[in-house]
């Protein structure tokens, strides 16, 4: 199975236009639904990873000032047990980061909070 990170980004971006969609947004929604229909038979399988001594592996990243409308960052993380994702998030942050370092720190903190909760 190939991953399509652009589909995940599209879904998040479309959510911002729910109250006032345009024709281009509807066309993108139809594309997204066709993609989901074509991948409905895919499944996640989980297995133990004997090479790692840590229970979780976490990755985080940001797109500093990726939203040109609001200048806010899109931050995200993924938490894995073994080789499989068990928790993930991608969202537009509520603040404007002053630097790319601050933006990366904010995403890492969110990932750390999720690991602590798990």
Helices and strands as residue ranges (DSSP letters): H 5-14, G 15-17, H 23-38, E 57-63, E 74-81, E 84-92, H 100-117
